[in-house]
Amino acid sequence: MAASRDLEKAKEAYKEKDVEKMKQAHSVRAPERHKIEAGKYVKSLIYGGVDGIITTFAIVAGVVGAQLDFSAIIILGFANLLADGLSMGIGDYLSSKSEREYEQGEREREEWEVEHYPEGEKKEMIEIYEDKGISSEEAQAIVEILSKYPKAWVDVMMAEELGIIETDESPAKNGIATFLSFALFGFVPLITYVIAQLWPYLVENQNVSFLIACIITGLTLFVLGSLKVKVTGKNFIRSGLEMLALGGLAAAAAYGIGFGLRALIG
C-alpha cells in the first residue's frame, strides 16, 4: 500500500518553507514504487560519473603538462576508463553485497531472539523508548502493541537498536550503474582527442585541443555537481560550482605534476 504522502512534493515544500504545500503533499498518495525504481541508483550513477570524469581529466592534464605524445592521452585515457571503471563497479558491487549480507544476518538474529526470548526484546525496546523521553508506562504500551506484529517489531528493532535501515537495492545493478556512469562521463575529457584522429588541426594545435577539452569537461562537471543535489538536497548552483572547483583543482595538480616531472627528468 502506497503511503499517503508525496515525498518529492514534501521535500519541495520544506525547501520553500511552504506549510500549505507541505499539507498538500501529505494529503495525496505517493507515486507507485515502479515509478521511482530508477531513483535508487542515482547515488551510484552520480558518484561513478564524478570519479570517472575527474580521474580521466586529471590524466589528460597530466599528459599535456608533461608534453607527452598526443597518442599517450588516448592510450592512458581509455586504459583508465576500463581499469578504473571495472574497479569502481566491482568495488560498489562487493560493498553493497557485503552490506546486504550483514543486514540479513542481523535480521535473522533479531528474528531468532524475538522468537525465543520475546521478554528480553521487549525490555530492550522499552529502554530505547524511555531514553527518548517517553514515560515507562507509555513505552510499555507501545511495545506491547508492537510485539503483536513480529515483522514490524523486527523492523523497528533493526532501526532503533542497530541503526540499520534496510534497502532493496540490487548489488549487481549498483555495480553496473557505477561502471557505466564512470565509462560514460569519463569519456567526456577524451571526446576532443578522439575527434582529433579525424581532424588533423587539433593534433597540430594541442593547446586548442586541451582548451576545448577543458571547456567540455568543466560544463559536464557543473552539470554533474548540479545533479548531485538529488542525493544531498543542496542548492544546485552551489553544488555545481563546488564540483567544478574540485575537478579543476585535481586537473591543475595533475598538470603541475606532469610539467614538474618533465622538467626534472629533462
DACORDA-V902410 format. One record per backbone hydrogen bond with DSSP energy under -1.0 kcal/mol. NH is the residue of the N-H (numbers start at 1). CO is the residue of the C=O. If there is no record, write none. Layout:
nh = [NH & NH]
co = [CO & CO]
This chain:
nh = [5 & 6 & 10 & 11 & 12 & 13 & 14 & 15 & 16 & 18 & 22 & 23 & 24 & 25 & 26 & 27 & 30 & 35 & 36 & 40 & 41 & 42 & 45 & 46 & 47 & 48 & 49 & 50 & 51 & 52 & 53 & 54 & 55 & 56 & 57 & 58 & 59 & 60 & 61 & 62 & 63 & 64 & 65 & 66 & 67 & 68 & 72 & 73 & 75 & 76 & 77 & 78 & 79 & 80 & 81 & 82 & 83 & 84 & 86 & 87 & 88 & 89 & 90 & 91 & 92 & 93 & 94 & 95 & 96 & 97 & 98 & 99 & 100 & 101 & 102 & 103 & 104 & 105 & 106 & 107 & 108 & 109 & 110 & 111 & 112 & 113 & 114 & 115 & 116 & 117 & 121 & 122 & 123 & 124 & 125 & 126 & 127 & 128 & 129 & 130 & 131 & 133 & 134 & 139 & 140 & 141 & 142 & 143 & 144 & 145 & 146 & 147 & 148 & 149 & 153 & 154 & 155 & 156 & 157 & 158 & 159 & 160 & 161 & 162 & 164 & 174 & 175 & 176 & 177 & 178 & 179 & 180 & 181 & 182 & 183 & 184 & 185 & 186 & 187 & 190 & 191 & 194 & 195 & 196 & 197 & 198 & 202 & 204 & 205 & 209 & 210 & 211 & 212 & 213 & 214 & 215 & 216 & 217 & 218 & 219 & 220 & 221 & 222 & 223 & 224 & 225 & 226 & 227 & 228 & 229 & 230 & 231 & 232 & 233 & 239 & 240 & 241 & 242 & 243 & 244 & 245 & 246 & 247 & 248 & 249 & 250 & 251 & 252 & 253 & 254 & 255 & 256 & 257 & 258 & 259 & 260 & 261 & 262 & 263 & 264 & 265 & 266]
co = [3 & 25 & 6 & 7 & 8 & 9 & 10 & 11 & 12 & 13 & 18 & 19 & 20 & 21 & 22 & 24 & 3 & 32 & 33 & 37 & 38 & 39 & 41 & 42 & 43 & 44 & 45 & 46 & 47 & 48 & 49 & 50 & 51 & 52 & 53 & 54 & 55 & 56 & 57 & 58 & 59 & 60 & 61 & 62 & 64 & 63 & 69 & 70 & 71 & 72 & 73 & 74 & 75 & 76 & 77 & 78 & 79 & 80 & 82 & 83 & 84 & 85 & 86 & 87 & 88 & 89 & 90 & 91 & 92 & 93 & 94 & 95 & 96 & 97 & 98 & 99 & 100 & 101 & 102 & 103 & 104 & 105 & 106 & 107 & 108 & 109 & 110 & 111 & 112 & 113 & 117 & 118 & 119 & 120 & 121 & 122 & 123 & 124 & 125 & 126 & 127 & 130 & 129 & 135 & 136 & 137 & 138 & 139 & 140 & 141 & 142 & 143 & 145 & 146 & 149 & 150 & 151 & 152 & 153 & 154 & 155 & 156 & 157 & 157 & 158 & 170 & 171 & 172 & 173 & 174 & 175 & 176 & 177 & 178 & 179 & 180 & 181 & 182 & 183 & 187 & 188 & 190 & 191 & 192 & 194 & 195 & 199 & 200 & 201 & 205 & 206 & 207 & 208 & 209 & 210 & 211 & 212 & 213 & 214 & 215 & 216 & 217 & 218 & 219 & 220 & 221 & 222 & 223 & 224 & 226 & 227 & 228 & 228 & 229 & 235 & 236 & 237 & 238 & 239 & 240 & 241 & 242 & 243 & 244 & 245 & 246 & 247 & 248 & 249 & 250 & 251 & 252 & 253 & 254 & 255 & 256 & 257 & 258 & 259 & 260 & 261 & 262]
